[in-house]
């Protein structure tokens, strides 16, 4: 089996909670301090794909904050996300990774055009690849969720978009899409773990096709939506009519602060809502609320109430509560996606990786939302890749 070789994992939002947990976990896996619990790619179905080993993943990234990774890891340790023994074992290596984190792009502090910003971001990634003699770099967005960004029809083509990007002081793209532009021109496959605009603009999809690069997304499926994607097909399979599906999400930490803003929460709510309607085979009354509860810290709680109808119109209900540490649920998926996307790139795949829908609430390249069917598609992708190598 052809191996992917030394692979860069370039994280946008490299000092955030999810990134810090993923980096700390990767270092702990290298050291043999922890097993790969939660890492799908460590399973036997992916054993012969030539995925990069833990010690072949080299991490760098962009962020707009300057708090070093070891300091970011400390509150995560106090919150129970990272065990104390793990932080003690890898603290020195966190400083080495932090040295590879460059200043990110923020439109409020950037002077010049967005084309200039994208060029700088891309230069950072290329320099990282040369410095570490990497076979490829996977760029993965784990930054904070952005407000919904309206698509501008006049910039649907790559040519018109780039002309607008070259105008100093003009904000044509949200930061997530500037990062995509930089990644694609740097020759890097791209993964969006957020519901932000990212690569979902036709002009950027055009650029990915032109560059011959694969991409995946969007919005990592780690909690309530994961449970929904397993439970909702049950109602359809048993011909039970779901009358309503109400959900409340209680978040603390950085996510809670970000999503307390209705503009930022909008893309998250849209992402979650689209999946439920598809799972149930049509529109259903599905109010969903996201509330910031600072006391929860890194914990996330989801309460769902499902009202459904059975034979003879009998009214029944299902309630469930999901309580989890979101960064601990997301981090292994970040590592999975880095390894699997590297394999897709090494195999010459291009365009949206629909088989990766298993990892996302609102997958690009796929309309499938049922968890079992998504898992089967991912396994079929792996089997096909294994046969072709």
C-alpha positions as CSV (number, residue, x, y, z in Angstrom):
1,X,0.0,0.0,0.0
2,X,1.4,3.4,-0.9
3,X,1.8,5.5,2.2
4,X,0.9,9.2,2.5
5,X,4.2,10.1,4.1
6,X,4.8,13.1,6.2
7,X,1.7,15.2,6.2
8,X,1.0,18.7,7.4
9,X,-2.1,19.5,9.4
10,X,-2.7,23.2,9.1
11,X,-5.4,24.3,11.5
12,X,-7.3,27.5,11.1
13,X,-8.2,28.5,14.6
14,X,-5.1,26.6,15.9
15,X,-5.3,27.9,19.4
16,X,-9.1,27.3,19.9
17,X,-10.5,24.6,22.2
18,X,-11.0,22.0,19.5
19,X,-7.6,22.5,17.9
20,X,-5.8,22.5,21.3
21,X,-7.5,19.3,22.3
22,X,-6.7,17.7,18.9
23,X,-3.0,18.8,19.1
24,X,-2.6,17.6,22.7
25,X,-4.3,14.3,21.8
26,X,-2.0,13.8,18.8
27,X,1.1,14.4,20.9
28,X,-0.3,12.0,23.5
29,X,-1.0,9.3,20.8
30,X,2.6,9.7,19.5
31,X,3.9,9.2,23.0
32,X,1.7,6.2,23.7
33,X,0.1,7.9,26.7
34,X,-3.5,7.3,25.4
35,X,-5.2,4.9,23.1
36,X,-7.0,6.2,19.9
37,X,-10.5,6.1,21.5
38,X,-12.9,8.0,19.2
39,X,-10.6,7.9,16.2
40,X,-12.6,6.2,13.4
41,X,-9.5,6.0,11.2
42,X,-7.7,3.8,13.7
43,X,-10.2,1.0,13.1
44,X,-9.5,-2.1,11.0
45,X,-11.4,-0.9,7.9
46,X,-8.8,1.8,7.4
47,X,-5.7,-0.2,8.4
48,X,-4.3,-0.8,4.9
49,X,-4.9,2.7,3.3
50,X,-1.4,4.0,4.0
51,X,-2.8,6.7,6.2
52,X,-0.1,9.0,7.9
53,X,0.9,7.6,11.2
54,X,0.5,9.8,14.3
55,X,4.2,10.6,14.2
56,X,3.9,11.6,10.5
57,X,1.4,14.4,11.2
58,X,3.1,17.7,11.5
59,X,0.9,20.5,12.9
60,X,0.9,24.3,12.2
61,X,-1.8,26.8,11.7
62,X,-3.3,30.3,11.8
63,X,-5.0,32.1,14.6
64,X,-6.0,35.7,15.5
65,X,-5.3,35.2,19.2
66,X,-1.8,34.9,20.7
67,X,-2.4,32.8,23.9
68,X,0.1,29.9,23.6
69,X,-1.1,26.4,23.3
70,X,0.1,25.2,26.7
71,X,-1.8,28.1,28.4
72,X,-4.9,27.2,26.3
73,X,-4.6,23.6,27.4
74,X,-4.7,24.5,31.1
75,X,-8.4,25.5,31.4
76,X,-9.3,22.5,29.2
77,X,-7.5,20.4,31.8
78,X,-9.3,22.0,34.6
79,X,-12.6,21.4,32.8
80,X,-11.9,17.7,32.4
81,X,-11.3,17.6,28.7
82,X,-7.6,16.9,28.9
83,X,-6.3,14.7,31.8
84,X,-3.6,16.3,33.9
85,X,-1.2,13.4,33.2
86,X,-1.6,14.0,29.5
87,X,-0.8,17.7,29.7
88,X,2.2,17.0,31.9
89,X,3.5,14.5,29.3
90,X,3.2,16.8,26.3
91,X,3.5,20.3,27.6
92,X,7.0,20.9,26.2
93,X,5.9,19.6,22.7
94,X,3.0,22.0,22.8
95,X,5.4,24.8,22.8
96,X,7.1,23.4,19.7
97,X,3.8,23.2,17.8
98,X,2.9,26.7,19.0
99,X,6.0,28.0,17.3
100,X,4.4,26.9,14.0
101,X,1.2,29.0,14.5
102,X,1.1,32.2,12.5
103,X,-1.0,35.3,12.8
104,X,-4.4,34.8,11.1
105,X,-6.5,37.1,9.0
106,X,-9.1,39.4,10.6
107,X,-10.8,42.0,8.3
108,X,-10.9,44.6,11.1
109,X,-7.1,44.6,11.6
110,X,-5.9,43.9,8.0
111,X,-4.5,46.7,5.9
112,X,-4.7,46.2,2.2
113,X,-6.8,43.9,0.0
114,X,-8.2,40.5,0.7
115,X,-6.0,39.2,-2.2
116,X,-3.0,40.4,-0.2
117,X,-4.3,38.6,2.9
118,X,-4.9,35.4,1.0
119,X,-1.4,35.6,-0.5
120,X,0.2,36.0,3.0
121,X,-1.8,33.1,4.4
122,X,-0.8,30.9,1.5
123,X,2.9,31.9,1.8
124,X,2.8,30.8,5.5
125,X,1.4,27.3,4.5
126,X,4.0,26.8,1.7
127,X,6.9,27.8,4.0
128,X,5.6,25.3,6.6
129,X,5.6,22.6,4.0
130,X,9.1,23.3,2.8
131,X,10.4,23.7,6.3
132,X,9.2,20.2,7.3
133,X,9.7,18.5,3.9
134,X,6.0,17.5,3.8
135,X,4.4,15.4,1.0
136,X,1.2,17.4,1.4
137,X,-0.6,19.7,3.8
138,X,-4.3,19.3,4.7
139,X,-5.9,22.7,5.8
140,X,-8.7,22.2,8.3
141,X,-10.9,25.0,9.6
142,X,-11.8,24.7,13.3
143,X,-12.2,28.5,14.0
144,X,-15.2,30.1,15.6
145,X,-18.5,30.0,13.6
146,X,-19.0,33.1,11.5
147,X,-22.2,35.0,10.9
148,X,-24.2,34.0,7.8
149,X,-22.5,35.6,4.8
150,X,-24.7,36.6,1.8
151,X,-23.4,35.3,-1.5
152,X,-22.8,38.1,-4.0
153,X,-24.2,37.0,-7.4
154,X,-21.7,39.3,-9.3
155,X,-18.8,37.2,-7.9
156,X,-20.0,33.8,-8.8
157,X,-17.1,33.3,-11.2
158,X,-13.5,33.0,-10.0
159,X,-12.4,35.7,-12.3
160,X,-14.9,38.3,-11.0
161,X,-14.3,37.2,-7.4
162,X,-10.5,37.7,-7.6
163,X,-10.9,41.1,-9.3
164,X,-13.0,42.2,-6.4
165,X,-10.6,40.7,-3.8
166,X,-7.8,42.8,-5.3
167,X,-9.5,46.1,-4.4
168,X,-7.9,47.5,-1.2
169,X,-10.3,47.8,1.8
170,X,-13.1,45.9,0.2
171,X,-14.5,42.9,2.1
172,X,-15.7,40.5,-0.5
173,X,-15.3,37.2,1.4
174,X,-15.7,36.2,5.0
175,X,-12.4,35.1,6.7
176,X,-13.2,31.4,6.2
177,X,-13.4,31.8,2.5
178,X,-10.2,33.9,2.4
179,X,-8.6,30.9,4.1
180,X,-10.0,28.5,1.4
181,X,-8.6,30.7,-1.3
182,X,-5.2,30.7,0.3
183,X,-5.2,26.9,0.9
184,X,-6.3,26.0,-2.7
185,X,-3.6,28.2,-4.3
186,X,-1.1,26.6,-1.9
187,X,-2.1,23.3,-3.4
188,X,-3.7,22.0,-0.2
189,X,-6.9,20.0,0.2
190,X,-9.4,21.7,2.5
191,X,-11.7,20.5,5.3
192,X,-14.3,22.7,7.0
193,X,-15.3,21.5,10.4
194,X,-17.5,24.7,10.9
195,X,-20.8,25.8,9.4
196,X,-19.1,29.0,8.1
197,X,-19.2,29.9,4.4
198,X,-15.8,28.4,3.6
199,X,-15.7,26.7,0.2
200,X,-19.5,26.8,-0.4
201,X,-19.1,29.6,-3.0
202,X,-19.2,28.5,-6.6
203,X,-16.1,30.5,-7.5
204,X,-14.1,28.6,-4.8
205,X,-15.5,25.3,-5.9
206,X,-14.3,26.3,-9.4
207,X,-10.8,27.0,-8.0
208,X,-10.7,23.6,-6.2
209,X,-11.6,21.9,-9.5
210,X,-9.0,23.9,-11.4
211,X,-6.3,23.0,-8.9
212,X,-7.4,19.3,-8.9
213,X,-7.9,19.3,-5.1
214,X,-10.4,17.4,-2.8
215,X,-12.4,19.1,-0.1
216,X,-14.8,18.1,2.6
217,X,-17.2,19.6,5.1
218,X,-19.1,21.0,6.7
219,X,-19.9,21.5,10.4
220,X,-18.6,18.5,12.4
221,X,-21.2,16.2,13.8
222,X,-20.3,15.5,17.4
223,X,-23.4,15.7,19.7
224,X,-27.1,16.3,19.3
225,X,-27.1,15.9,15.5
226,X,-25.1,12.7,15.8
227,X,-27.8,11.3,18.0
228,X,-30.6,12.6,15.7
229,X,-28.9,11.0,12.6
230,X,-29.1,7.6,14.3
231,X,-32.6,8.0,15.9
232,X,-34.6,9.8,13.1
233,X,-34.3,7.0,10.6
234,X,-35.9,4.7,13.1
235,X,-39.2,6.6,12.9
236,X,-39.2,6.6,9.1
237,X,-38.3,2.8,9.0
238,X,-41.2,2.0,11.3
239,X,-43.7,4.3,9.4
240,X,-44.2,6.4,12.6
241,X,-45.1,10.0,11.9
242,X,-43.0,12.6,13.7
243,X,-45.2,15.6,14.5
244,X,-42.5,17.8,16.1
245,X,-38.9,17.6,17.2
246,X,-37.9,20.4,19.5
247,X,-34.3,20.8,20.8
248,X,-32.5,23.1,23.2
249,X,-28.7,23.4,23.3
250,X,-26.9,24.7,26.4
251,X,-23.3,25.7,25.8
252,X,-20.5,27.2,27.8
253,X,-17.0,28.2,26.9
254,X,-16.1,29.9,23.6
255,X,-18.8,28.3,21.6
256,X,-21.4,29.5,24.1
257,X,-20.1,33.1,23.8
258,X,-19.9,33.0,20.0
259,X,-23.3,31.4,19.5
260,X,-25.0,33.7,21.9
261,X,-24.9,36.2,19.0
262,X,-27.9,35.5,16.8
263,X,-25.9,36.3,13.6
264,X,-23.3,33.7,14.5
265,X,-25.8,31.2,15.6
266,X,-27.7,31.5,12.3
267,X,-25.4,29.2,10.2
268,X,-25.3,26.6,13.0
269,X,-29.2,26.5,13.2
270,X,-29.5,26.3,9.4
271,X,-27.0,23.4,9.3
272,X,-28.8,21.4,12.0
273,X,-32.2,22.1,10.6
274,X,-31.5,21.0,7.0
275,X,-30.3,17.6,8.3
276,X,-33.4,16.8,10.3
277,X,-35.8,17.7,7.5
278,X,-33.9,15.3,5.2
279,X,-33.8,12.5,7.8
280,X,-37.5,12.7,8.4
281,X,-38.4,12.9,4.7
282,X,-40.0,16.3,4.8
283,X,-40.5,19.5,6.8
284,X,-41.5,19.1,10.4
285,X,-42.1,21.5,13.2
286,X,-38.6,21.7,14.8
287,X,-37.9,24.7,17.0
288,X,-34.2,24.7,18.1
289,X,-32.6,27.0,20.6
290,X,-29.0,27.6,21.5
291,X,-28.3,29.3,24.8
292,X,-25.1,30.5,26.4
293,X,-24.7,29.1,29.9
294,X,-21.2,30.2,31.1
295,X,-21.3,27.9,34.1
296,X,-21.2,24.8,31.9
297,X,-17.6,25.7,30.7
298,X,-16.5,23.2,28.1
299,X,-19.6,21.0,28.6
300,X,-22.5,20.9,26.1
301,X,-26.0,19.7,27.0
302,X,-28.8,19.0,24.5
303,X,-32.4,18.3,25.4
304,X,-34.7,16.9,22.7
305,X,-38.4,16.2,22.8
306,X,-39.9,14.2,19.9
307,X,-43.7,14.0,19.5
308,X,-44.8,11.2,17.2
309,X,-47.9,9.4,16.1
310,X,-48.5,5.7,15.8
311,X,-51.3,3.3,14.7
312,X,-54.8,4.7,15.2
313,X,-53.4,8.1,15.8
314,X,-51.9,7.2,19.1
315,X,-49.8,10.1,20.4
316,X,-46.4,9.2,21.9
317,X,-43.1,10.9,22.7
318,X,-39.4,10.4,23.1
319,X,-37.1,12.6,25.1
320,X,-33.3,12.3,25.4
321,X,-30.5,14.3,27.0
322,X,-27.0,14.4,25.6
323,X,-24.2,15.7,27.8
324,X,-20.7,15.8,26.5
325,X,-17.4,17.7,26.3
326,X,-17.6,18.9,22.7
327,X,-13.8,19.4,22.2
328,X,-13.2,15.8,23.3
329,X,-15.8,14.6,20.8
330,X,-14.5,16.8,18.0
331,X,-10.8,16.4,18.4
332,X,-10.5,12.7,17.2
333,X,-12.6,13.6,14.1
334,X,-10.2,16.3,13.3
335,X,-7.4,13.8,13.3
336,X,-9.5,11.3,11.3
337,X,-10.3,13.9,8.6
338,X,-6.7,15.0,8.3
339,X,-5.6,11.4,7.7
340,X,-8.4,10.4,5.4
341,X,-8.2,13.6,3.3
342,X,-4.5,13.1,3.0
343,X,-5.2,9.6,1.5
344,X,-7.8,11.0,-0.9
345,X,-5.3,13.6,-2.1
346,X,-2.5,11.1,-2.4
347,X,-4.9,9.0,-4.6
348,X,-5.5,11.9,-6.9
349,X,-9.2,12.4,-5.8
350,X,-10.6,15.9,-6.5
351,X,-13.8,17.8,-5.7
352,X,-16.2,17.3,-2.8
353,X,-15.6,14.1,-0.8
354,X,-19.2,13.1,-0.4
355,X,-18.2,9.8,1.3
356,X,-17.0,11.9,4.3
357,X,-20.6,12.9,5.1
358,X,-20.4,10.6,8.1
359,X,-18.4,13.4,9.9
360,X,-20.7,16.3,9.1
361,X,-24.1,17.9,9.9
362,X,-24.4,19.5,6.5
363,X,-22.2,17.5,4.1
364,X,-20.9,18.8,0.8
365,X,-21.2,16.4,-2.0
366,X,-23.8,14.2,-0.4
367,X,-27.5,14.4,0.5
368,X,-27.3,11.4,2.8
369,X,-27.8,12.2,6.5
370,X,-28.6,8.8,8.0
371,X,-25.7,7.7,10.2
372,X,-25.7,4.0,9.2
373,X,-25.8,4.8,5.5
374,X,-23.1,7.4,5.9
375,X,-20.9,4.9,7.7
376,X,-21.5,2.4,4.9
377,X,-20.5,5.0,2.3
378,X,-17.3,5.8,4.1
379,X,-16.4,2.1,4.4
380,X,-17.1,1.6,0.7
381,X,-14.9,4.6,-0.1
382,X,-12.1,3.0,1.9
383,X,-12.6,-0.4,0.3
384,X,-12.5,1.2,-3.2
385,X,-9.3,3.1,-2.3
386,X,-7.7,0.0,-1.0
387,X,-8.5,-1.9,-4.2
388,X,-7.1,0.9,-6.4
389,X,-3.8,1.2,-4.6
